[in-house]
Amino acid sequence: MAKTVPKDDFKRVRCNLCRADSSRTAMRIDGFSIVQCGKCGLKYVNPRLKEGVLHRIYDEEYYRNTAFRGSDAVFYGYGEYLKDEQDIKATFRRRMDVIGRLVRKGNLLDVGCATGFFLEVAKERGWKVQGLELSRFAYGYAKRKRNLPVINRTLEQANFREGTFDAVTIFDVIEHLPDPKRTVAEIHRVLRKGGIVAITTPDIGSLVARLLGKKWEEVRRVREHIYFFSEETLRKMLESVGFEVLKVETAGRYFSVKSAVERGKLYSRPVFSVVEALAKAFGLMGRKVYVDPRYKMTIYARKK
Ligand SMILES: [Zn+2]
């Protein structure tokens, strides 16, 4: 993806949570502005790339981005998503445990299911699953290589019957969506009464986000991340469409020491080159660790 974007690819938007048109610039990164709504406090990119331009980002390169191998490519997407399967699934099993305690097993929809790793975890636990994925690459992979029931559409386009699902999950997706409030309302519609939604997203109110400012990885992804929620603004959005928030927790993830070192190098190459040499010397590169810098949150909410 090119570093410079034509002016015509941008548009101005109102606050998605409260519809106000009053905001102040909170941060400028790579020519993009992250603004904060003067009325409700929601942070979002404005002006931002138009939907058609946004969608073109999610090709195969998105899941194998050279930025993670040290080139100067634009920072977005993932390093080696498929190779990280076991780490990603271990992370997902923890969330599945929580969902299993909040709602009885049934139909589960994963919005933005990528290559289908969470769908496989849910299937292992006996759920009947359905996935939605917009990336042609990830959709094709989930469907053909993993034989998973995935549709290459948005939630709104899929138009499921009201009350179809017992649980809807949407992990690392809501911050990418052009109209998250509409999507959250649609999730509410397709859930049965008492059904659960689980949302994972970066927390702009977290200590790490506040300390790192513009250096925080999640805000450096301004091309793809267009909404930056705090616990407060995400709660407000969920409540505004009829959800009751049950639980909020920080969302860490499992890393092999090897991939933790690679990510560390994005922040400080000299420091993490030393860490890498030490980890190699002690034979730790293959080890798995649960890392929780507490800058992502998972919110669990119930349809009232
Ligand atoms: Zn607002």
Residues whose N, C-alpha, C, O or C-beta is under 5 A from the ligand:
A	BS01	ZN	C15 L17 C18 R19 A20 C37 K39 C40 G41 L42
